[in-house]
Amino acid sequence: MTLPLIAPRDAAARVAAGDAVIVDIREADEYARTHIAASQSQPLSIAEKAGIAADDGRAIIFTCRSGGRTAAHCGRLAENQRPDAFILDGGIDGWRKAGLPLEQDRGAPLEMMRQVQIAAGSLVLLGLLLAWLIHPAFLGLSALVGAGLTFAGISGFCGMANLLARMPWNRRAAA
């Protein structure tokens, strides 16, 4: 089953009128950094277990960063939904391009997957550079990172993400 697209300006009008709610399916760390002000955070990883909660008669407009994640999981999102469920065309990127306001917290840590990409890419490049400049055995560093990423993709467990989550910059100061 597919869900129809709704243009950002049409979605904003429906939310302003009170007959729609925006459900952001991105993970909590992504939502904390940038989100649509009126949206509800219901990460897909949690919603798969608990279901999407928005049964108050309003239309549901699903969103993610670009619209790709919502389109990819459209079938699961459409399960148990009324006919008035939509996907925000272009996601948050489309909302931004339409000139609509976003809430942003530049003090929030970068999304965990971006941190993993930066760290993994840096370690691979470091291993290649050290292998070229010092000794070929440093290629093992690049191989280790590649093996870790492969394991993370197969198992769903990312040791690098778990390690990065414990870093000081990922801990919010108590308010």
C-alpha positions in Angstrom: 0.0 0.0 0.0 1.2 3.5 -0.8 0.4 6.8 0.8 -0.2 10.0 -1.2 2.2 12.9 -1.1 1.2 16.2 0.3 2.9 19.4 -0.5 4.6 21.2 2.4 2.4 24.4 2.1 -0.7 22.2 2.0 0.5 20.3 5.0 1.3 23.5 6.9 -2.2 24.8 6.1 -3.8 21.6 7.4 -1.8 21.6 10.6 -2.6 25.3 11.2 -6.3 24.5 10.7 -6.0 21.8 13.3 -7.1 18.9 11.1 -3.7 17.2 10.6 -0.7 16.2 12.7 2.9 15.8 11.4 4.6 12.6 12.7 8.4 12.7 12.3 9.7 9.1 12.0 13.4 9.9 12.3 15.4 8.9 15.4 15.4 11.1 18.5 18.9 12.4 17.9 17.9 13.6 14.4 14.7 15.1 15.7 16.5 17.0 18.5 18.7 18.8 16.0 16.0 20.0 13.5 12.3 19.4 13.2 9.0 21.0 12.2 7.7 22.9 15.2 4.2 21.3 15.3 5.5 17.7 14.7 5.5 14.7 17.0 8.5 12.5 17.3 7.7 8.9 16.8 10.8 7.1 15.6 10.3 4.3 13.1 12.4 2.0 15.3 9.9 2.4 18.2 6.8 2.7 16.0 7.6 -0.8 14.5 7.0 -2.2 18.0 4.4 0.1 19.4 2.6 1.4 16.4 2.0 5.0 15.3 -0.2 6.8 17.8 -2.4 9.5 16.3 -6.0 8.3 16.6 -7.7 11.6 17.4 -9.4 12.0 14.1 -6.8 14.3 12.5 -5.0 13.3 9.3 -1.4 12.0 9.8 1.4 13.4 7.7 4.5 11.3 8.0 7.9 12.9 7.4 11.6 12.3 7.6 14.6 14.4 6.4 14.1 14.0 2.6 11.0 11.8 2.2 13.0 8.7 1.2 12.7 6.9 4.5 8.9 7.5 4.7 8.5 6.3 1.1 10.7 3.2 1.8 8.5 2.3 4.8 5.2 3.4 3.4 3.6 0.0 3.7 4.3 -0.3 7.4 3.3 3.3 8.0 0.0 2.8 6.2 -1.0 -0.2 8.2 -3.9 0.5 10.5 -4.2 4.1 9.3 -7.3 5.8 8.1 -7.4 6.9 4.5 -6.3 10.4 5.5 -2.6 9.6 6.0 0.0 11.2 3.8 3.8 11.5 3.2 5.2 15.0 3.3 6.6 15.6 -0.2 10.4 16.2 0.1 10.3 15.7 3.9 11.9 18.3 6.1 14.2 19.4 3.2 11.0 20.1 1.1 9.5 22.0 4.1 12.7 24.1 4.3 12.7 24.7 0.5 9.1 25.9 0.7 10.3 28.6 3.2 8.4 27.2 6.1 9.8 27.5 9.7 11.8 24.8 11.4 13.0 24.5 15.0 16.7 24.0 15.2 19.0 23.3 18.1 22.6 23.8 16.9 23.8 22.9 20.3 22.4 19.3 19.9 25.0 16.8 18.9 25.3 15.7 15.2 23.1 12.8 14.4 24.7 9.5 15.4 24.9 8.1 11.9 26.7 11.2 10.7 29.1 10.8 13.6 29.7 7.2 12.6 30.3 8.2 9.0 32.8 10.9 9.9 34.7 8.6 12.4 34.7 5.6 10.0 35.8 7.6 7.0 38.5 9.4 9.0 39.9 6.1 10.3 39.9 4.5 6.8 41.8 7.6 5.5 44.2 7.5 8.4 44.9 3.9 7.9 45.6 4.5 4.2 47.8 7.5 4.9 49.8 5.7 7.5 50.2 2.7 5.3 51.5 4.9 2.5 53.8 7.0 4.7 55.0 4.6 7.4 54.2 0.9 6.9 51.8 -1.2 4.9 50.6 -2.9 8.1 48.5 0.1 8.8 46.1 -1.1 6.1 44.8 -3.3 8.9 43.2 -0.2 10.4 41.1 0.4 7.2 40.3 -3.3 7.1 39.2 -3.4 10.7 36.8 -0.4 10.1 35.4 -2.1 7.0 34.8 -5.3 8.9 33.1 -3.4 11.7 30.8 -1.6 9.3 30.0 -4.9 7.6 29.2 -6.5 10.9 27.0 -3.5 11.9 25.1 -3.8 8.6 24.5 -7.5 9.1 23.8 -7.6 12.8 22.3 -4.2 13.5 24.8 -3.7 16.3 27.2 -0.8 15.7 30.0 -0.8 18.3 31.3 2.6 17.0 27.9 4.2 17.5 27.8 2.8 21.0 31.2 4.2 21.7 30.5 7.6 20.2 27.2 7.8 22.2 29.4 7.8 25.4 31.5 10.7 24.3 31.2 13.9 26.2 29.8 15.9 23.3 26.9 13.5 23.1 25.9 14.1 26.8 23.4 16.9 27.3 24.1 19.2 30.2 21.5 19.0 33.0 19.1 21.9 32.8 
